[in-house]
Protein backbone atom coordinates (compact mmCIF):
# COMPACT_ATOMS: atom_id res chain seq x y z
CA UNK A 1 0.00 0.00 0.00
CA UNK A 2 2.90 2.36 0.54
CA UNK A 3 4.69 3.84 -2.45
CA UNK A 4 7.88 2.15 -3.57
CA UNK A 5 11.02 4.19 -2.95
CA UNK A 6 12.58 6.03 -5.81
CA UNK A 7 16.06 7.38 -6.36
CA UNK A 8 17.24 10.95 -6.89
CA UNK A 9 20.76 11.81 -7.98
CA UNK A 10 22.31 14.65 -5.97
CA UNK A 11 25.53 16.61 -5.86
CA UNK A 12 27.07 18.03 -2.73
CA UNK A 13 26.98 21.81 -2.46
CA UNK A 14 30.22 23.46 -1.47
CA UNK A 15 28.90 26.99 -1.20
CA UNK A 16 25.68 27.66 0.61
CA UNK A 17 23.83 30.92 0.87
CA UNK A 18 21.32 33.06 -1.00
CA UNK A 19 23.53 33.82 -3.99
CA UNK A 20 24.55 30.24 -4.64
CA UNK A 21 20.94 29.04 -4.17
CA UNK A 22 19.79 31.50 -6.81
CA UNK A 23 22.52 30.39 -9.17
CA UNK A 24 21.57 26.73 -8.62
CA UNK A 25 17.93 27.42 -9.41
CA UNK A 26 18.94 29.30 -12.57
CA UNK A 27 20.85 26.21 -13.66
CA UNK A 28 17.92 23.84 -13.15
CA UNK A 29 18.77 22.58 -9.66
CA UNK A 30 17.04 22.78 -6.29
CA UNK A 31 18.99 23.30 -3.07
CA UNK A 32 18.15 20.80 -0.34
CA UNK A 33 19.40 19.70 3.06
CA UNK A 34 19.58 16.22 4.56
CA UNK A 35 19.56 16.17 8.34
CA UNK A 36 18.79 13.85 11.25
CA UNK A 37 20.00 10.44 12.43
CA UNK A 38 22.56 12.18 14.68
CA UNK A 39 24.71 13.19 11.71
CA UNK A 40 25.78 16.60 10.50
CA UNK A 41 23.39 18.15 7.95
CA UNK A 42 24.46 17.74 4.34
CA UNK A 43 23.73 20.44 1.74
CA UNK A 44 22.91 19.03 -1.67
CA UNK A 45 21.50 20.05 -5.03
CA UNK A 46 18.88 18.05 -6.96
CA UNK A 47 17.61 18.16 -10.52
CA UNK A 48 14.56 20.45 -10.62
CA UNK A 49 12.69 18.45 -13.26
CA UNK A 50 13.12 15.16 -11.41
CA UNK A 51 11.88 16.62 -8.15
CA UNK A 52 8.97 18.49 -9.73
CA UNK A 53 7.83 15.26 -11.39
CA UNK A 54 7.90 13.52 -8.02
CA UNK A 55 5.95 16.26 -6.25
CA UNK A 56 3.28 16.29 -8.96
CA UNK A 57 3.00 12.49 -8.93
CA UNK A 58 1.55 12.63 -5.41
CA UNK A 59 2.62 10.93 -2.21
CA UNK A 60 5.82 12.98 -2.12
CA UNK A 61 5.72 13.60 1.65
CA UNK A 62 4.92 9.95 2.44
CA UNK A 63 7.43 8.19 0.21
CA UNK A 64 10.98 7.31 1.25
CA UNK A 65 13.50 8.43 -1.36
CA UNK A 66 17.00 7.14 -1.91
CA UNK A 67 19.38 10.01 -2.57
CA UNK A 68 22.43 8.98 -4.52
CA UNK A 69 25.11 11.42 -3.41
CA UNK A 70 28.26 10.64 -5.37
CA UNK A 71 27.55 6.93 -5.07
CA UNK A 72 26.51 6.96 -1.38
CA UNK A 73 22.86 5.89 -1.07
CA UNK A 74 21.04 7.82 1.65
CA UNK A 75 17.47 6.91 2.63
CA UNK A 76 15.43 10.02 3.34
CA UNK A 77 11.88 11.23 3.81
CA UNK A 78 10.88 14.73 2.64
CA UNK A 79 9.93 16.76 5.72
CA UNK A 80 9.22 20.11 4.20
CA UNK A 81 9.50 21.97 0.95
CA UNK A 82 9.04 25.61 0.01
CA UNK A 83 7.36 26.73 -3.16
CA UNK A 84 7.98 30.07 -4.79
CA UNK A 85 4.67 31.86 -4.12
CA UNK A 86 4.68 33.57 -7.50
CA UNK A 87 5.91 30.97 -9.94
CA UNK A 88 4.95 27.81 -8.08
CA UNK A 89 8.28 26.04 -8.39
CA UNK A 90 10.19 24.32 -5.59
CA UNK A 91 12.66 26.60 -3.82
CA UNK A 92 14.15 24.31 -1.23
CA UNK A 93 13.60 20.87 0.34
CA UNK A 94 14.39 19.50 3.79
CA UNK A 95 14.97 15.76 3.94
CA UNK A 96 15.09 13.68 7.09
CA UNK A 97 17.63 10.84 7.07
CA UNK A 98 15.85 7.58 7.92
CA UNK A 99 17.08 4.08 8.52
CA UNK A 100 14.99 1.00 7.81
CA UNK A 101 13.89 0.80 11.43
CA UNK A 102 13.40 4.49 12.19
CA UNK A 103 9.97 5.81 13.03
CA UNK A 104 8.74 9.00 11.39
CA UNK A 105 5.76 11.29 11.84
CA UNK A 106 3.72 11.81 8.69
CA UNK A 107 0.38 13.45 7.86
CA UNK A 108 -1.45 10.68 5.99
CA UNK A 109 -4.50 11.53 3.84
CA UNK A 110 -7.88 10.00 4.74
CA UNK A 111 -9.95 8.26 2.04
CA UNK A 112 -13.66 7.67 2.62
CA UNK A 113 -15.37 4.61 1.11
CA UNK A 114 -18.95 3.26 0.91
CA UNK A 115 -20.61 6.68 0.98
CA UNK A 116 -23.42 5.15 -1.09
CA UNK A 117 -24.08 2.60 1.69
CA UNK A 118 -24.62 5.30 4.31
CA UNK A 119 -27.12 8.11 4.96
CA UNK A 120 -25.18 10.21 2.42
CA UNK A 121 -27.05 8.30 -0.28
CA UNK A 122 -30.31 9.85 0.93
CA UNK A 123 -28.97 13.40 1.09
CA UNK A 124 -27.04 13.57 4.37
CA UNK A 125 -23.71 15.39 4.28
CA UNK A 126 -20.27 14.05 5.20
CA UNK A 127 -18.67 16.67 7.42
CA UNK A 128 -14.94 15.91 7.28
CA UNK A 129 -13.16 17.11 10.41
CA UNK A 130 -9.73 15.82 9.37
CA UNK A 131 -8.64 15.35 5.77
CA UNK A 132 -5.37 13.90 7.04
CA UNK A 133 -4.23 12.31 10.27
CA UNK A 134 -0.77 12.62 11.80
CA UNK A 135 0.64 9.17 12.43
CA UNK A 136 3.81 7.69 13.88
CA UNK A 137 4.83 5.12 11.28
CA UNK A 138 7.83 2.92 10.47
CA UNK A 139 9.88 4.66 7.76
CA UNK A 140 9.98 1.41 5.82
CA UNK A 141 6.18 1.18 5.63
CA UNK A 142 4.42 4.52 5.33
CA UNK A 143 0.78 4.17 4.33
CA UNK A 144 -0.24 6.12 1.24
CA UNK A 145 -3.59 6.82 2.88
CA UNK A 146 -5.91 5.42 5.55
CA UNK A 147 -9.41 4.26 4.70
CA UNK A 148 -12.57 5.18 6.59
CA UNK A 149 -15.57 2.94 5.89
CA UNK A 150 -18.89 4.80 6.08
CA UNK A 151 -21.10 1.76 5.51
CA UNK A 152 -24.27 1.78 7.63
CA UNK A 153 -23.67 5.20 9.18
CA UNK A 154 -26.73 7.36 9.88
CA UNK A 155 -27.24 11.07 10.44
CA UNK A 156 -25.59 12.04 13.71
CA UNK A 157 -23.03 9.24 13.58
CA UNK A 158 -19.34 10.08 13.92
CA UNK A 159 -16.24 8.18 12.88
CA UNK A 160 -13.49 8.25 15.48
CA UNK A 161 -9.87 7.25 15.01
CA UNK A 162 -10.50 4.08 17.06
CA UNK A 163 -12.83 2.83 14.30
CA UNK A 164 -10.12 3.06 11.66
CA UNK A 165 -7.96 0.06 10.92
CA UNK A 166 -4.39 1.38 10.95
CA UNK A 167 -1.51 -0.57 9.41
CA UNK A 168 0.70 -2.61 11.75
CA UNK A 169 3.24 -0.56 13.69
CA UNK A 170 1.32 2.67 13.09
CA UNK A 171 -0.17 4.85 15.82
CA UNK A 172 -1.87 8.25 15.90
CA UNK A 173 0.25 11.16 17.14
CA UNK A 174 -2.71 12.26 19.31
CA UNK A 175 -2.81 9.25 21.57
CA UNK A 176 -4.72 10.55 24.57
CA UNK A 177 -8.17 10.93 23.03
CA UNK A 178 -10.34 9.21 20.47
CA UNK A 179 -10.65 12.14 18.08
CA UNK A 180 -13.31 12.51 15.40
CA UNK A 181 -12.40 12.16 11.72
CA UNK A 182 -15.83 12.86 10.25
CA UNK A 183 -19.49 13.16 11.15
CA UNK A 184 -22.62 12.61 9.10
CA UNK A 185 -24.97 15.58 9.37
CA UNK A 186 -28.47 16.30 8.14
CA UNK A 187 -28.61 18.06 4.77
CA UNK A 188 -28.26 21.87 4.84
CA UNK A 189 -29.75 22.16 8.33
CA UNK A 190 -26.52 20.87 9.82
CA UNK A 191 -24.67 24.04 8.88
CA UNK A 192 -25.71 26.34 11.71
CA UNK A 193 -25.60 23.69 14.43
CA UNK A 194 -22.60 23.33 16.66
CA UNK A 195 -20.67 20.14 16.08
CA UNK A 196 -21.43 17.58 18.83
CA UNK A 197 -19.01 17.65 21.75
CA UNK A 198 -16.30 15.02 21.76
CA UNK A 199 -17.03 12.14 24.04
Backbone bond lengths (Angstrom), bond angles and torsions (degrees), N, CA, C in turn:
res aa  C-N    CA-C-N  psi(-1)  N-CA   C-N-CA  omega(-1)  CA-C   N-CA-C  phi
1 X - - - 1.451 - - 1.523 110.93 -
2 X 1.340 116.40 -27.40 1.468 115.89 179.90 1.526 108.37 -84.21
3 X 1.310 116.13 156.63 1.465 120.20 179.43 1.524 109.87 -67.41
4 X 1.314 116.37 146.24 1.462 119.85 173.18 1.529 108.06 -70.21
5 X 1.336 115.82 149.96 1.469 118.59 176.90 1.514 109.58 -65.67
6 X 1.293 115.21 161.81 1.459 119.94 173.67 1.512 106.33 -136.60
7 X 1.336 115.74 168.85 1.457 118.51 -175.10 1.523 110.38 -115.63
8 X 1.312 116.88 141.50 1.464 121.81 174.22 1.524 107.93 -124.57
9 X 1.317 116.28 132.10 1.466 119.44 176.18 1.529 108.34 -82.53
10 X 1.325 116.95 138.03 1.459 120.48 -178.92 1.516 109.83 -133.99
11 X 1.325 115.53 157.86 1.464 119.25 170.20 1.522 107.25 -121.16
12 X 1.322 115.87 148.66 1.453 119.68 177.78 1.523 108.42 -71.96
13 X 1.333 115.92 146.17 1.469 119.49 177.42 1.516 108.31 -102.40
14 X 1.303 116.21 125.95 1.463 119.24 177.92 1.524 108.95 -80.01
15 X 1.342 114.50 -51.70 1.468 117.99 -177.47 1.515 108.50 -95.74
16 X 1.320 115.68 134.39 1.460 118.09 173.50 1.515 108.17 -122.93
17 X 1.309 115.63 154.14 1.459 119.46 -177.85 1.512 109.12 139.86
18 X 1.332 115.27 170.18 1.467 120.60 -174.55 1.523 112.74 -57.62
19 X 1.327 116.77 -47.67 1.457 120.61 -176.62 1.517 111.82 -60.60
20 X 1.342 116.00 -46.60 1.461 117.58 -176.42 1.528 110.15 -71.33
21 X 1.347 117.62 -31.22 1.475 119.60 177.08 1.521 110.21 -63.90
22 X 1.332 115.72 -41.96 1.468 119.85 179.25 1.520 110.71 -62.35
23 X 1.333 114.51 -43.37 1.468 119.46 -179.10 1.532 110.34 -63.26
24 X 1.340 115.94 -41.65 1.466 120.27 177.97 1.516 110.11 -57.26
25 X 1.360 115.04 -49.90 1.461 118.84 -175.84 1.521 111.27 -62.22
26 X 1.367 115.82 -36.30 1.463 119.58 176.68 1.523 110.69 -61.00
27 X 1.317 116.01 -33.67 1.465 120.31 -176.55 1.534 112.88 -92.68
28 X 1.323 116.78 16.84 1.467 119.55 174.21 1.516 114.95 81.92
29 X 1.349 116.57 23.07 1.464 119.41 177.29 1.523 110.47 -121.54
30 X 1.332 114.69 159.65 1.465 121.08 177.29 1.521 108.17 -117.99
31 X 1.334 117.77 128.31 1.461 119.44 173.97 1.533 110.31 -71.31
32 X 1.319 116.04 143.77 1.461 120.44 178.98 1.511 108.87 -149.68
33 X 1.328 115.61 162.97 1.461 120.89 178.70 1.520 108.31 -131.00
34 X 1.323 115.96 137.60 1.469 121.07 172.80 1.518 107.04 -108.61
35 X 1.341 116.29 125.48 1.464 117.32 179.51 1.525 109.12 -136.54
36 X 1.338 116.16 177.49 1.458 120.27 176.26 1.514 112.42 98.59
37 X 1.345 114.10 -178.33 1.464 122.70 -179.85 1.528 111.18 55.80
38 X 1.327 116.22 34.96 1.473 123.36 174.92 1.531 112.50 56.80
39 X 1.330 117.72 28.98 1.458 120.08 176.78 1.522 109.18 -119.85
40 X 1.314 115.26 159.07 1.465 118.95 -179.93 1.527 109.51 -64.74
41 X 1.337 117.56 143.29 1.461 120.05 177.92 1.531 111.04 -61.44
42 X 1.311 115.60 144.49 1.459 121.38 179.27 1.525 108.32 -116.18
43 X 1.335 117.44 127.41 1.462 121.17 176.37 1.516 109.41 -90.95
44 X 1.326 115.76 128.56 1.464 119.90 -177.34 1.524 109.94 -133.22
45 X 1.325 115.01 170.17 1.462 121.00 172.01 1.517 107.80 -127.69
46 X 1.357 115.55 139.68 1.462 121.87 -178.24 1.519 109.56 -121.55
47 X 1.321 116.23 159.27 1.453 120.80 177.58 1.534 110.20 -73.08
48 X 1.338 116.21 123.57 1.463 120.84 -175.47 1.526 112.42 -58.10
49 X 1.336 116.91 -44.30 1.467 118.64 -176.70 1.519 112.10 -63.69
50 X 1.344 115.76 -41.96 1.465 120.02 179.61 1.522 110.51 -59.32
51 X 1.327 115.33 -47.60 1.463 119.96 -175.52 1.525 110.33 -68.04
52 X 1.330 116.47 -42.16 1.467 119.63 -178.88 1.524 109.81 -61.35
53 X 1.335 116.59 -41.19 1.470 120.01 176.76 1.528 110.49 -57.29
54 X 1.332 115.31 -43.95 1.467 119.53 -177.63 1.528 111.44 -65.69
55 X 1.323 116.35 -41.37 1.471 119.38 -178.79 1.532 109.36 -64.95
56 X 1.340 116.55 -42.28 1.461 119.40 -178.01 1.522 112.60 -72.08
57 X 1.332 116.85 -22.09 1.472 119.45 -178.75 1.530 111.43 -72.33
58 X 1.326 117.53 -15.29 1.464 120.01 179.99 1.522 111.52 90.50
59 X 1.334 115.22 157.97 1.461 119.70 178.09 1.510 114.03 71.42
60 X 1.335 117.04 12.77 1.471 119.95 -175.59 1.530 111.94 -57.24
61 X 1.349 116.14 -46.05 1.470 119.87 -174.80 1.525 112.66 -76.20
62 X 1.336 117.71 -10.58 1.466 119.21 -178.25 1.519 112.33 -115.07
63 X 1.324 117.73 13.06 1.464 119.85 -179.48 1.525 110.61 -117.06
64 X 1.334 115.61 128.60 1.467 120.04 176.48 1.525 108.62 -71.18
65 X 1.313 116.33 133.41 1.467 121.26 177.62 1.525 108.45 -111.46
66 X 1.314 115.29 151.14 1.459 120.42 173.21 1.528 105.77 -105.13
67 X 1.307 117.09 118.11 1.460 119.35 178.21 1.518 108.42 -97.69
68 X 1.315 114.85 122.52 1.455 120.85 -179.29 1.528 106.92 -94.95
69 X 1.327 115.12 100.24 1.461 120.63 -177.93 1.522 107.94 -104.91
70 X 1.323 115.20 100.11 1.470 120.96 -177.40 1.527 111.96 48.38
71 X 1.332 116.04 44.70 1.462 119.72 176.74 1.517 114.75 91.34
72 X 1.341 118.51 -16.78 1.476 119.63 176.36 1.524 107.57 -86.79
73 X 1.339 116.43 127.26 1.470 120.06 -178.42 1.532 109.43 -94.70
74 X 1.317 116.30 117.92 1.472 120.37 -177.43 1.522 108.80 -115.92
75 X 1.335 116.60 122.64 1.468 120.26 177.90 1.528 108.92 -81.80
76 X 1.320 115.71 128.98 1.465 119.12 -177.17 1.524 109.78 -140.20
77 X 1.327 114.25 162.85 1.459 121.14 171.79 1.524 106.89 -127.82
78 X 1.339 118.31 128.63 1.472 118.81 177.35 1.534 109.36 -61.28
79 X 1.335 116.41 131.38 1.463 119.76 178.94 1.517 110.87 -105.41
80 X 1.323 116.20 -28.71 1.448 118.30 -174.37 1.513 108.03 -165.35
81 X 1.319 117.05 145.38 1.455 117.64 170.37 1.519 108.83 -144.09
82 X 1.322 116.00 149.69 1.461 120.42 -178.82 1.512 108.49 -109.94
83 X 1.332 114.72 133.64 1.453 119.44 175.13 1.516 108.68 -102.58
84 X 1.313 116.26 147.16 1.452 120.48 172.21 1.523 106.85 -69.48
85 X 1.352 117.62 121.82 1.463 119.80 -173.33 1.525 112.69 -62.43
86 X 1.320 116.69 -27.21 1.462 119.22 -175.24 1.524 111.46 -87.52
87 X 1.340 115.70 -48.81 1.460 117.68 -171.39 1.515 113.44 -105.57
88 X 1.338 116.54 4.19 1.458 120.63 173.34 1.529 113.09 55.36
89 X 1.320 118.40 39.50 1.463 117.58 170.67 1.520 107.95 -117.02
90 X 1.334 116.01 162.83 1.460 120.20 -174.07 1.520 110.26 -77.26
91 X 1.323 115.69 127.38 1.469 122.14 -178.26 1.522 112.29 -91.68
92 X 1.334 116.01 -36.42 1.456 118.93 -169.56 1.525 107.88 -167.35
93 X 1.331 117.36 146.06 1.465 120.39 178.19 1.522 109.60 -131.19
94 X 1.321 115.85 138.84 1.466 121.89 171.03 1.522 107.85 -104.41
95 X 1.323 116.45 127.11 1.461 120.68 176.09 1.514 109.15 -113.16
96 X 1.314 116.34 142.74 1.451 121.95 175.26 1.526 107.64 -102.94
97 X 1.333 115.80 127.65 1.468 120.63 179.13 1.534 107.92 -70.84
98 X 1.306 117.79 129.15 1.468 119.53 179.34 1.519 109.57 -127.11
99 X 1.325 115.54 147.34 1.456 118.06 171.72 1.525 106.00 -106.65
100 X 1.313 116.26 170.60 1.467 120.07 -174.22 1.521 111.24 -56.73
101 X 1.338 116.63 -31.51 1.464 117.59 -175.87 1.530 112.43 -104.56
102 X 1.339 118.60 11.00 1.458 115.97 179.74 1.516 110.09 -79.90
103 X 1.335 114.51 155.26 1.452 120.61 178.64 1.520 107.29 -106.08
104 X 1.326 116.66 138.80 1.462 120.29 -178.81 1.527 108.67 -127.32
105 X 1.325 115.13 161.35 1.457 120.75 177.08 1.518 107.94 -107.94
106 X 1.331 115.54 124.48 1.459 120.30 -174.48 1.527 109.27 -135.98
107 X 1.332 116.45 142.01 1.466 120.44 171.76 1.524 107.29 -85.96
108 X 1.333 116.47 112.92 1.468 121.34 -174.98 1.532 109.04 -104.05
109 X 1.344 117.75 128.98 1.463 119.85 -179.36 1.537 112.20 -63.75
110 X 1.330 115.93 151.60 1.458 122.17 178.46 1.530 108.38 -103.76
111 X 1.326 117.35 129.93 1.467 122.15 173.44 1.525 108.45 -108.59
112 X 1.320 116.94 136.35 1.461 121.11 179.17 1.524 109.10 -105.98
113 X 1.350 116.33 133.14 1.466 119.79 179.83 1.532 109.53 -124.91
114 X 1.330 114.91 162.54 1.478 123.58 177.50 1.523 113.36 63.54
115 X 1.341 117.09 33.90 1.463 119.05 175.76 1.525 110.05 -58.35
116 X 1.358 115.47 -35.48 1.475 118.21 -175.43 1.529 112.25 -73.73
117 X 1.357 116.79 -7.67 1.467 119.43 177.38 1.524 110.46 -105.28
118 X 1.337 116.27 20.40 1.461 120.30 179.97 1.522 108.21 -128.69
119 X 1.330 116.88 -176.10 1.468 121.28 -179.35 1.532 112.15 -63.54
120 X 1.342 117.00 -13.23 1.470 119.40 179.64 1.530 109.88 -62.46
121 X 1.347 115.03 -30.20 1.469 119.58 -179.85 1.532 110.61 -59.70
122 X 1.335 116.29 -33.73 1.465 119.61 -176.71 1.519 111.50 -98.82
123 X 1.334 117.15 20.07 1.467 118.76 171.28 1.514 115.80 107.37
124 X 1.356 117.82 -5.25 1.463 118.37 176.66 1.527 109.09 -69.07
125 X 1.320 115.92 165.23 1.464 120.37 -173.91 1.525 109.38 -117.15
126 X 1.340 115.79 135.93 1.467 120.46 175.19 1.519 107.66 -85.20
127 X 1.323 115.59 114.92 1.462 120.83 179.61 1.528 106.89 -99.15
128 X 1.340 115.89 103.24 1.472 119.51 -174.86 1.526 109.10 -85.48
129 X 1.317 115.63 118.30 1.466 121.05 179.71 1.527 109.84 -83.69
130 X 1.332 115.92 -38.20 1.470 120.55 -179.37 1.520 109.64 -132.30
131 X 1.332 115.90 118.12 1.464 120.11 176.08 1.518 110.66 -81.73
132 X 1.341 116.39 -19.40 1.460 119.94 174.09 1.515 108.64 -144.47
133 X 1.312 114.98 156.02 1.461 121.26 -177.13 1.517 108.01 -124.90
134 X 1.327 116.03 133.21 1.475 119.85 177.76 1.522 108.92 -79.05
135 X 1.315 115.39 125.55 1.462 120.56 -178.07 1.524 110.63 -127.22
136 X 1.348 114.67 147.53 1.466 120.24 165.76 1.529 105.37 -87.73
137 X 1.311 117.20 123.73 1.460 119.61 -176.68 1.522 110.22 -137.38
138 X 1.354 117.17 154.63 1.465 118.74 173.41 1.532 108.77 -68.61
139 X 1.321 116.89 135.86 1.473 120.47 -177.93 1.520 111.54 -59.94
140 X 1.339 116.16 -25.51 1.465 118.72 -177.39 1.524 111.81 -81.86
141 X 1.342 117.87 -7.36 1.461 119.18 -175.23 1.520 110.60 -148.53
142 X 1.321 115.91 71.46 1.462 119.96 -177.92 1.521 108.81 -91.82
143 X 1.327 117.83 121.98 1.466 117.98 -179.28 1.527 110.87 -67.48
144 X 1.337 114.80 142.14 1.461 120.69 178.58 1.533 109.50 -70.12
145 X 1.340 114.71 -36.04 1.465 120.07 176.59 1.520 107.23 -160.77
146 X 1.339 117.43 167.21 1.462 120.07 170.20 1.524 107.33 -114.66
147 X 1.323 115.42 150.08 1.465 120.68 -172.59 1.519 109.97 -108.54
148 X 1.330 115.67 131.95 1.464 121.64 175.49 1.530 107.54 -112.21
149 X 1.336 115.73 122.50 1.462 121.20 -177.90 1.532 109.16 -93.93
150 X 1.326 115.95 121.29 1.476 120.34 -176.11 1.529 112.54 -96.14
151 X 1.325 116.64 2.89 1.466 119.44 -173.93 1.525 112.11 -54.25
152 X 1.335 115.69 131.17 1.470 120.94 174.65 1.517 114.86 79.53
153 X 1.335 118.90 1.17 1.463 118.87 -177.84 1.528 110.74 -79.70
154 X 1.336 114.73 142.57 1.463 121.42 -177.04 1.527 109.21 -112.99
155 X 1.319 115.87 171.14 1.466 119.95 177.22 1.527 108.84 -57.70
156 X 1.323 115.81 133.97 1.464 120.01 -179.22 1.521 113.12 94.99
157 X 1.323 117.15 -14.50 1.464 119.28 178.27 1.528 110.57 -75.89
158 X 1.325 115.95 149.22 1.464 120.96 175.87 1.516 108.74 -123.87
159 X 1.329 115.28 152.26 1.466 119.84 172.27 1.517 106.88 -106.94
160 X 1.327 116.40 123.48 1.461 120.67 177.29 1.523 108.98 -103.85
161 X 1.316 115.26 163.93 1.462 120.10 -178.70 1.534 111.22 -58.72
162 X 1.333 116.98 -31.13 1.478 119.29 -178.22 1.525 111.84 -64.95
163 X 1.341 117.25 -20.55 1.465 120.33 -178.66 1.519 111.80 -85.94
164 X 1.321 116.82 -4.73 1.463 120.04 -175.02 1.518 109.46 -97.97
165 X 1.331 115.21 131.39 1.461 119.10 178.82 1.530 107.57 -80.26
166 X 1.320 116.84 112.06 1.470 120.20 179.59 1.529 109.02 -95.56
167 X 1.332 116.52 148.54 1.469 118.88 178.87 1.534 111.19 -60.93
168 X 1.322 115.94 157.07 1.464 121.27 -179.44 1.525 110.51 -55.47
169 X 1.315 116.52 140.56 1.465 120.66 175.80 1.515 113.84 79.19
170 X 1.343 116.85 6.15 1.459 121.50 -175.60 1.517 109.40 -110.81
171 X 1.331 117.07 136.54 1.472 118.44 177.23 1.523 109.66 -141.39
172 X 1.354 116.29 148.94 1.466 118.42 179.41 1.524 110.81 -67.40
173 X 1.334 116.59 146.05 1.461 120.95 176.73 1.534 109.65 -64.70
174 X 1.346 116.05 -40.56 1.481 119.67 176.24 1.515 106.26 -83.15
175 X 1.314 116.72 102.16 1.461 119.10 -171.76 1.522 111.95 -102.38
176 X 1.346 116.80 -13.03 1.464 117.72 -170.04 1.520 113.51 -93.41
177 X 1.343 118.35 -3.21 1.464 117.39 174.62 1.517 110.37 -148.68
178 X 1.333 114.28 154.14 1.453 120.60 -176.99 1.524 108.35 -87.88
179 X 1.333 116.82 83.46 1.467 118.96 -169.90 1.528 112.15 -75.76
180 X 1.320 114.95 158.55 1.463 122.54 -177.41 1.522 110.06 -85.89
181 X 1.341 115.93 136.19 1.465 120.30 175.25 1.520 110.19 -98.28
182 X 1.343 116.45 -38.64 1.466 119.37 179.42 1.512 109.30 -159.02
183 X 1.319 115.59 157.48 1.463 120.99 174.64 1.529 107.57 -130.22
184 X 1.323 115.32 155.57 1.461 119.30 175.54 1.520 107.12 -105.77
185 X 1.314 116.29 122.09 1.470 120.56 -173.90 1.521 109.60 -118.58
186 X 1.334 114.95 158.02 1.460 120.47 179.42 1.523 108.80 -64.28
187 X 1.332 117.49 150.75 1.464 119.23 -178.36 1.520 112.39 -61.25
188 X 1.318 116.22 137.12 1.476 124.34 172.99 1.514 113.98 57.65
189 X 1.336 117.54 -49.11 1.466 119.57 -177.31 1.518 111.32 -63.29
190 X 1.328 116.18 -26.56 1.459 119.73 -175.66 1.512 113.88 -70.81
191 X 1.335 118.12 -1.42 1.456 119.10 -173.08 1.515 112.47 -76.14
192 X 1.341 117.08 -42.52 1.470 118.11 -176.24 1.529 112.10 -79.14
193 X 1.344 116.19 -24.94 1.462 118.29 -175.02 1.523 112.07 -65.54
194 X 1.302 114.79 150.05 1.467 119.53 171.77 1.529 107.99 -71.16
195 X 1.308 116.00 145.89 1.462 118.55 174.31 1.535 108.42 -64.99
196 X 1.320 118.19 146.47 1.477 119.21 179.80 1.527 110.51 -61.94
197 X 1.320 115.80 147.03 1.468 119.95 -179.76 1.527 109.34 -65.41
198 X 1.283 115.83 149.55 1.474 120.68 176.76 1.529 108.46 -65.18
199 X 1.358 115.63 140.31 1.459 112.08 171.51 1.513 110.42 -83.74
